[in-house]
Amino acid sequence: MKWIMLIIAGLLETGWAVGLKYSYGFTKPIPSIFTIAGMIASFFFLSLALKNLPLGTAYAIWTGIGTVGTVILGIILFKEPIDIIRLICIGFIVVGIVGLKVVSH
């Protein structure tokens, strides 16, 4: 259950990061509300995961999921560049996430 909470927190981090782009610096009310709600929900689920996971592991995985998700959505939604070096770097983050999960007790 702790890992599910952490994955949800990471996915919500992706959501609020993308929401920041749509909020235009919190000048658009509806996207701003969803962004702030996503932030609160992301921190809430992270706090639940932290009850049973080491801080460093949970934080690294949370930010890693958020980073990978944000890059993917940036490519899809905002036509951000795709190049091999960028994809390799994202692959390293995924390897790090999986590695932390595997070595976590």
DSSP file (Angstrom, degrees, kcal/mol; ACC not computed):
  #  RESIDUE AA STRUCTURE BP1 BP2  ACC     N-H-->O    O-->H-N    N-H-->O    O-->H-N    TCO  KAPPA ALPHA  PHI   PSI    X-CA   Y-CA   Z-CA
    1    1 A M     >        0   0    0      0, 0.0     4,-2.4     0, 0.0     5,-0.2   0.000 360.0 360.0 360.0 -36.5    0.0    0.0    0.0
    2    2 A K  H  >  +     0   0    0      1,-0.2     4,-1.8     2,-0.2     5,-0.1   0.867 360.0  49.1 -61.7 -36.5    2.9    2.4    0.8
    3    3 A W  H  > S+     0   0    0      2,-0.2     4,-2.4     1,-0.2    -1,-0.2   0.869 108.6  52.4 -72.5 -35.5    4.2    2.0   -2.8
    4    4 A I  H  > S+     0   0    0      2,-0.2     4,-2.6     1,-0.2    -2,-0.2   0.918 109.0  50.6 -63.6 -42.8    0.8    2.7   -4.2
    5    5 A M  H  X S+     0   0    0     -4,-2.4     4,-2.3     1,-0.2    -2,-0.2   0.895 111.3  49.1 -60.5 -40.2    0.5    5.9   -2.1
    6    6 A L  H  X S+     0   0    0     -4,-1.8     4,-2.3     2,-0.2    -2,-0.2   0.899 110.6  49.2 -68.7 -40.3    4.0    6.9   -3.4
    7    7 A I  H  X S+     0   0    0     -4,-2.4     4,-2.5     2,-0.2     5,-0.2   0.922 111.5  49.6 -64.5 -43.6    3.0    6.3   -7.0
    8    8 A I  H  X S+     0   0    0     -4,-2.6     4,-2.5     1,-0.2    -2,-0.2   0.928 110.3  51.1 -59.9 -44.2   -0.2    8.3   -6.6
    9    9 A A  H  X S+     0   0    0     -4,-2.3     4,-1.8     1,-0.2    -2,-0.2   0.909 111.0  48.5 -59.7 -42.3    1.8   11.1   -5.1
   10   10 A G  H  X S+     0   0    0     -4,-2.3     4,-1.9     2,-0.2    -1,-0.2   0.891 111.2  48.9 -65.7 -40.6    4.3   11.1   -8.0
   11   11 A L  H  X S+     0   0    0     -4,-2.5     4,-2.1     1,-0.2    -1,-0.2   0.889 110.7  50.8 -66.8 -38.3    1.5   11.1  -10.6
   12   12 A L  H  X S+     0   0    0     -4,-2.5     4,-2.6     2,-0.2     5,-0.2   0.851 105.8  56.4 -66.7 -33.2   -0.2   14.0   -8.8
   13   13 A E  H  X S+     0   0    0     -4,-1.8     4,-2.2     2,-0.2    -2,-0.2   0.919 106.3  50.1 -62.6 -41.8    3.2   15.8   -8.8
   14   14 A T  H  X S+     0   0    0     -4,-1.9     4,-2.2     1,-0.2     5,-0.2   0.927 110.4  51.5 -58.7 -44.3    3.2   15.4  -12.6
   15   15 A G  H  X S+     0   0    0     -4,-2.1     4,-2.3     1,-0.2    -2,-0.2   0.913 111.4  44.2 -61.8 -44.9   -0.4   16.8  -12.7
   16   16 A W  H  X S+     0   0    0     -4,-2.6     4,-1.7     2,-0.2    -1,-0.2   0.839 110.5  55.4 -73.9 -28.7    0.4   19.9  -10.7
   17   17 A A  H  X S+     0   0    0     -4,-2.2     4,-0.9    -5,-0.2    -1,-0.2   0.927 112.1  42.8 -65.6 -42.9    3.6   20.6  -12.6
   18   18 A V  H >X S+     0   0    0     -4,-2.2     4,-1.5     1,-0.2     3,-0.6   0.886 109.3  59.5 -67.4 -38.0    1.7   20.6  -15.8
   19   19 A G  H 3X S+     0   0    0     -4,-2.3     4,-1.8     1,-0.2    -1,-0.2   0.842  96.2  61.8 -58.8 -33.7   -1.1   22.6  -14.2
   20   20 A L  H 3X>S+     0   0    0     -4,-1.7     5,-0.8     1,-0.2     4,-0.7   0.896 101.7  52.1 -58.5 -39.7    1.5   25.3  -13.4
   21   21 A K  H X<5S+     0   0    0     -4,-0.9     3,-0.7    -3,-0.6    -1,-0.2   0.914 112.5  44.6 -62.9 -42.9    2.0   25.7  -17.2
   22   22 A Y  H 3<5S+     0   0    0     -4,-1.5    -1,-0.2     1,-0.2    -2,-0.2   0.723 105.0  62.6 -75.2 -21.3   -1.8   26.1  -17.7
   23   23 A S  H 3X>S-     0   0    0     -4,-1.8     4,-1.9     8,-0.2     5,-1.8   0.639  94.4-141.2 -80.1 -12.3   -2.2   28.5  -14.8
   24   24 A Y  T <<5S-     0   0    0     -3,-0.7     3,-0.4    -4,-0.7    -3,-0.1   0.953  77.9 -35.4  49.8  57.5    0.1   31.1  -16.4
   25   25 A G  T  4<S-     0   0    0     -5,-0.8    -1,-0.2     1,-0.2    -4,-0.1   0.858 113.4 -59.7  68.5  35.4    1.7   32.1  -13.1
   26   26 A F  T  45S+     0   0    0     -6,-0.3    -1,-0.2     2,-0.1    -2,-0.2   0.776 110.0 119.5  61.7  30.0   -1.6   31.6  -11.1
   27   27 A T  T  <5 +     0   0    0     -4,-1.9    -3,-0.2    -3,-0.4    -2,-0.1   0.597  58.8  70.0 -96.1 -13.5   -3.3   34.2  -13.2
   28   28 A K  S  ><S-     0   0    0     -5,-1.8     4,-2.0     1,-0.2     5,-0.2  -0.924  75.0-152.1-105.7 117.3   -6.0   31.8  -14.5
   29   29 A P  H  > S+     0   0    0      0, 0.0     4,-2.5     0, 0.0     5,-0.2   0.895  85.6  46.5 -60.1 -49.6   -8.3   30.8  -11.7
   30   30 A I  H  > S+     0   0    0      1,-0.2     4,-2.2     2,-0.2     5,-0.2   0.955 116.4  42.5 -65.3 -51.6   -9.6   27.4  -12.7
   31   31 A P  H  > S+     0   0    0      0, 0.0     4,-2.3     0, 0.0    -8,-0.2   0.872 114.0  54.8 -60.8 -32.6   -6.2   25.9  -13.7
   32   32 A S  H  X S+     0   0    0     -4,-2.0     4,-2.6     2,-0.2    -2,-0.2   0.909 107.1  49.3 -65.5 -41.6   -4.7   27.5  -10.5
   33   33 A I  H  X S+     0   0    0     -4,-2.5     4,-2.5     1,-0.2     5,-0.2   0.931 113.1  46.4 -62.9 -46.1   -7.3   25.9   -8.3
   34   34 A F  H  X S+     0   0    0     -4,-2.2     4,-2.4     2,-0.2    -1,-0.2   0.879 112.1  51.8 -64.4 -37.1   -6.6   22.5   -9.8
   35   35 A T  H  X S+     0   0    0     -4,-2.3     4,-2.2    -5,-0.2    -2,-0.2   0.942 112.0  44.8 -63.7 -48.3   -2.8   23.0   -9.6
   36   36 A I  H  X S+     0   0    0     -4,-2.6     4,-2.4     2,-0.2    -2,-0.2   0.898 113.4  50.8 -64.2 -40.7   -3.1   23.9   -5.9
   37   37 A A  H  X S+     0   0    0     -4,-2.5     4,-2.6    -5,-0.2    -1,-0.2   0.903 110.0  50.8 -62.8 -40.4   -5.4   21.0   -5.2
   38   38 A G  H  X S+     0   0    0     -4,-2.4     4,-2.6     2,-0.2    -2,-0.2   0.884 109.2  51.1 -63.8 -39.0   -2.9   18.7   -7.0
   39   39 A M  H  X S+     0   0    0     -4,-2.2     4,-2.6     2,-0.2     5,-0.2   0.944 112.0  46.0 -61.9 -48.3   -0.1   20.0   -4.8
   40   40 A I  H  X S+     0   0    0     -4,-2.4     4,-2.3     1,-0.2    -2,-0.2   0.932 115.0  46.7 -61.8 -46.2   -2.0   19.4   -1.6
   41   41 A A  H  X S+     0   0    0     -4,-2.6     4,-2.6     2,-0.2     5,-0.2   0.900 111.4  51.9 -64.1 -40.7   -3.1   15.9   -2.7
   42   42 A S  H  X S+     0   0    0     -4,-2.6     4,-2.3     1,-0.2    -2,-0.2   0.931 111.9  45.5 -61.7 -46.4    0.5   15.1   -3.8
   43   43 A F  H  X S+     0   0    0     -4,-2.6     4,-2.5     2,-0.2    -1,-0.2   0.875 111.4  54.3 -64.5 -36.7    2.0   16.1   -0.5
   44   44 A F  H  X S+     0   0    0     -4,-2.3     4,-1.8    -5,-0.2    -2,-0.2   0.949 111.0  43.3 -62.0 -49.6   -0.8   14.2    1.3
   45   45 A F  H  X S+     0   0    0     -4,-2.6     4,-2.1     1,-0.2    -1,-0.2   0.867 112.9  53.3 -67.4 -34.8   -0.1   11.0   -0.5
   46   46 A L  H  X S+     0   0    0     -4,-2.3     4,-2.3    -5,-0.2    -1,-0.2   0.919 106.9  52.6 -62.1 -42.2    3.7   11.5    0.0
   47   47 A S  H  X S+     0   0    0     -4,-2.5     4,-0.5     1,-0.2    -2,-0.2   0.866 108.3  50.7 -63.0 -35.5    3.1   12.0    3.7
   48   48 A L  H >< S+     0   0    0     -4,-1.8     3,-1.0     1,-0.2     4,-0.4   0.919 110.8  48.3 -66.3 -42.9    1.2    8.7    3.8
   49   49 A A  H >X S+     0   0    0     -4,-2.1     3,-1.6     1,-0.2     4,-1.1   0.867 103.6  62.4 -64.4 -35.7    4.0    6.8    2.0
   50   50 A L  H 3< S+     0   0    0     -4,-2.3    -1,-0.2     1,-0.3    -2,-0.2   0.649  85.6  75.1 -68.3 -13.8    6.6    8.4    4.4
   51   51 A K  T << S+     0   0    0     -3,-1.0    -1,-0.3    -4,-0.5    -2,-0.2   0.827 116.7  16.2 -63.0 -29.2    5.0    6.6    7.4
   52   52 A N  T <4 S+     0   0    0     -3,-1.6    -2,-0.2    -4,-0.4    -1,-0.2   0.398 116.1  72.0-127.7   0.2    6.6    3.4    6.2
   53   53 A L  S  < S-     0   0    0     -4,-1.1     2,-0.1   -51,-0.1    51,-0.0  -0.890  86.0 -98.1-119.5 150.7    9.3    4.3    3.7
   54   54 A P     >  -     0   0    0      0, 0.0     4,-2.8     0, 0.0     5,-0.3  -0.396  33.5-124.9 -63.1 141.8   12.7    5.9    4.2
   55   55 A L  H  > S+     0   0    0      1,-0.2     4,-2.9     2,-0.2     5,-0.3   0.920 106.9  48.0 -55.3 -51.3   12.7    9.6    3.5
   56   56 A G  H  > S+     0   0    0      1,-0.2     4,-2.2     2,-0.2    -1,-0.2   0.898 114.7  45.7 -60.6 -42.6   15.5    9.6    0.9
   57   57 A T  H  > S+     0   0    0      2,-0.2     4,-2.3     1,-0.2     5,-0.2   0.949 115.7  45.2 -65.3 -49.9   14.0    6.7   -1.0
   58   58 A A  H  X S+     0   0    0     -4,-2.8     4,-2.8     1,-0.2    -2,-0.2   0.918 114.6  47.8 -62.9 -44.1   10.5    8.0   -1.0
   59   59 A Y  H  X S+     0   0    0     -4,-2.9     4,-2.7    -5,-0.3     5,-0.3   0.921 112.1  49.2 -65.4 -42.9   11.5   11.6   -2.0
   60   60 A A  H  X S+     0   0    0     -4,-2.2     4,-2.1    -5,-0.3    -1,-0.2   0.910 114.8  44.4 -63.0 -41.7   13.8   10.4   -4.8
   61   61 A I  H  X S+     0   0    0     -4,-2.3     4,-2.9     2,-0.2     5,-0.3   0.911 112.3  52.6 -69.6 -41.3   11.1    8.2   -6.3
   62   62 A W  H  X S+     0   0    0     -4,-2.8     4,-2.1    -5,-0.2    -2,-0.2   0.945 114.9  40.5 -58.1 -50.3    8.4   10.9   -5.8
   63   63 A T  H  X S+     0   0    0     -4,-2.7     4,-2.7     2,-0.2    -1,-0.2   0.853 113.9  55.0 -69.4 -32.6   10.5   13.5   -7.7
   64   64 A G  H  X S+     0   0    0     -4,-2.1     4,-2.8    -5,-0.3     5,-0.3   0.932 108.9  45.9 -65.5 -45.4   11.6   10.9  -10.3
   65   65 A I  H  X S+     0   0    0     -4,-2.9     4,-2.7     1,-0.2     5,-0.3   0.931 114.8  49.2 -60.9 -44.6    8.0    9.9  -11.1
   66   66 A G  H  X S+     0   0    0     -4,-2.1     4,-2.3    -5,-0.3    -2,-0.2   0.899 112.4  47.9 -61.1 -41.4    7.1   13.6  -11.3
   67   67 A T  H  X S+     0   0    0     -4,-2.7     4,-2.4     2,-0.2    -2,-0.2   0.951 114.4  43.9 -65.4 -50.4   10.1   14.4  -13.5
   68   68 A V  H  X S+     0   0    0     -4,-2.8     4,-2.4     1,-0.2    -2,-0.2   0.930 116.2  47.7 -62.9 -45.5    9.5   11.5  -16.0
   69   69 A G  H  X S+     0   0    0     -4,-2.7     4,-2.6    -5,-0.3     5,-0.2   0.893 111.7  50.2 -62.1 -40.1    5.8   12.2  -16.2
   70   70 A T  H  X S+     0   0    0     -4,-2.3     4,-2.3    -5,-0.3    -1,-0.2   0.895 110.5  49.1 -67.6 -39.8    6.3   15.9  -16.7
   71   71 A V  H  X S+     0   0    0     -4,-2.4     4,-2.1     2,-0.2    -2,-0.2   0.937 112.4  48.3 -63.4 -45.8    8.8   15.3  -19.5
   72   72 A I  H  X S+     0   0    0     -4,-2.4     4,-2.2     1,-0.2    -2,-0.2   0.938 114.9  44.2 -61.1 -47.0    6.5   12.9  -21.2
   73   73 A L  H  X>S+     0   0    0     -4,-2.6     4,-3.4     1,-0.2     5,-0.6   0.843 109.8  56.9 -68.7 -31.3    3.5   15.2  -20.9
   74   74 A G  H  X5S+     0   0    0     -4,-2.3     6,-1.7    -5,-0.2     4,-1.4   0.903 109.5  45.9 -62.5 -40.0    5.7   18.2  -22.0
   75   75 A I  H  X5S+     0   0    0     -4,-2.1     4,-0.6     4,-0.2    -2,-0.2   0.920 120.5  39.1 -66.4 -44.3    6.5   16.3  -25.2
   76   76 A I  H  <5S+     0   0    0     -4,-2.2    -2,-0.2    -5,-0.2    -3,-0.2   0.940 127.9  28.5 -73.4 -48.8    2.9   15.3  -25.8
   77   77 A L  H  <5S+     0   0    0     -4,-3.4    -3,-0.2    -5,-0.2    -2,-0.2   0.827 132.2  28.8 -86.9 -33.1    1.1   18.5  -24.8
   78   78 A F  H  <<S-     0   0    0     -4,-1.4    -3,-0.2    -5,-0.6    -1,-0.2   0.290  97.8-120.2-117.0   9.2    3.6   21.2  -25.5
   79   79 A K     <  +     0   0    0     -4,-0.6    -4,-0.2    -6,-0.2    -3,-0.1   0.853  45.9 178.3  55.3  38.9    5.6   19.7  -28.4
   80   80 A E        -     0   0    0     -6,-1.7    -1,-0.1     1,-0.1    -2,-0.0  -0.359  39.1 -81.3 -68.0 155.2    8.8   19.9  -26.4
   81   81 A P        -     0   0    0      0, 0.0     2,-0.5     0, 0.0    -1,-0.1  -0.214  36.8-154.5 -65.6 146.4   11.9   18.5  -28.2
   82   82 A I        +     0   0    0     -3,-0.1     2,-0.3    -7,-0.1     3,-0.0  -0.982  26.5 155.4-117.5 118.8   12.6   14.8  -28.3
   83   83 A D     >  -     0   0    0     -2,-0.5     4,-2.2     1,-0.1     5,-0.2  -0.962  51.9-109.8-140.2 163.1   16.2   13.8  -28.8
   84   84 A I  H  > S+     0   0    0     -2,-0.3     4,-2.4     1,-0.2     5,-0.2   0.859 114.9  52.8 -62.5 -39.6   18.2   10.7  -28.0
   85   85 A I  H  > S+     0   0    0      2,-0.2     4,-2.4     1,-0.2    -1,-0.2   0.922 110.0  49.0 -63.3 -43.2   20.3   12.4  -25.2
   86   86 A R  H  > S+     0   0    0      1,-0.2     4,-2.2     2,-0.2    -2,-0.2   0.919 112.2  48.2 -61.4 -44.5   17.1   13.6  -23.5
   87   87 A L  H  X S+     0   0    0     -4,-2.2     4,-2.2     2,-0.2    -1,-0.2   0.871 110.0  52.2 -65.6 -37.3   15.5   10.1  -23.7
   88   88 A I  H  X S+     0   0    0     -4,-2.4     4,-1.9     2,-0.2    -1,-0.2   0.920 109.3  49.8 -64.0 -43.4   18.7    8.5  -22.4
   89   89 A C  H  X S+     0   0    0     -4,-2.4     4,-1.6     1,-0.2    -2,-0.2   0.907 110.6  49.1 -62.6 -41.6   18.8   10.8  -19.4
   90   90 A I  H  X S+     0   0    0     -4,-2.2     4,-2.2     1,-0.2    -1,-0.2   0.886 107.6  56.2 -63.7 -37.9   15.1   10.1  -18.6
   91   91 A G  H  X S+     0   0    0     -4,-2.2     4,-2.6     1,-0.2    -2,-0.2   0.885 103.4  54.0 -60.0 -38.9   16.0    6.4  -18.9
   92   92 A F  H  X S+     0   0    0     -4,-1.9     4,-2.3     2,-0.2    -1,-0.2   0.893 107.1  51.2 -62.5 -39.1   18.6    6.9  -16.2
   93   93 A I  H  X S+     0   0    0     -4,-1.6     4,-2.4     2,-0.2    -2,-0.2   0.928 109.9  49.1 -63.6 -43.6   16.0    8.4  -13.9
   94   94 A V  H  X S+     0   0    0     -4,-2.2     4,-2.6     1,-0.2     5,-0.2   0.917 110.4  50.8 -62.0 -43.0   13.7    5.4  -14.5
   95   95 A V  H  X S+     0   0    0     -4,-2.6     4,-2.8     1,-0.2    -1,-0.2   0.903 110.4  50.5 -60.6 -40.6   16.6    3.0  -13.8
   96   96 A G  H  X S+     0   0    0     -4,-2.3     4,-2.5     2,-0.2    -2,-0.2   0.902 110.0  49.4 -63.6 -41.6   17.2    5.0  -10.6
   97   97 A I  H  X S+     0   0    0     -4,-2.4     4,-2.0     2,-0.2    -2,-0.2   0.947 114.6  43.9 -61.8 -49.2   13.5    4.7   -9.5
   98   98 A V  H  X S+     0   0    0     -4,-2.6     4,-2.5     1,-0.2    -2,-0.2   0.905 112.8  53.1 -64.0 -41.1   13.4    1.0  -10.2
   99   99 A G  H  X S+     0   0    0     -4,-2.8     4,-2.2    -5,-0.2    -1,-0.2   0.917 108.3  49.0 -61.2 -44.7   16.8    0.5   -8.4
  100  100 A L  H  X S+     0   0    0     -4,-2.5     4,-0.9     1,-0.2    -1,-0.2   0.892 112.0  49.8 -62.3 -39.1   15.6    2.3   -5.3
  101  101 A K  H  < S+     0   0    0     -4,-2.0     3,-0.4    -5,-0.2    -2,-0.2   0.921 110.7  49.6 -64.0 -43.6   12.5    0.2   -5.2
  102  102 A V  H  < S+     0   0    0     -4,-2.5    -2,-0.2     1,-0.2    -1,-0.2   0.892 115.4  41.4 -65.3 -41.0   14.4   -3.0   -5.6
  103  103 A V  H  < S+     0   0    0     -4,-2.2    -1,-0.2    -5,-0.2     2,-0.2   0.537  91.9 105.4 -88.1  -4.8   16.9   -2.3   -2.8
  104  104 A S     <        0   0    0     -4,-0.9   -51,-0.0    -3,-0.4    -3,-0.0  -0.527 360.0 360.0 -76.3 141.3   14.3   -0.8   -0.5
  105  105 A H              0   0    0     -2,-0.2    -1,-0.1     0, 0.0    -4,-0.1   0.428 360.0 360.0 -94.7 360.0   13.4   -3.1    2.4
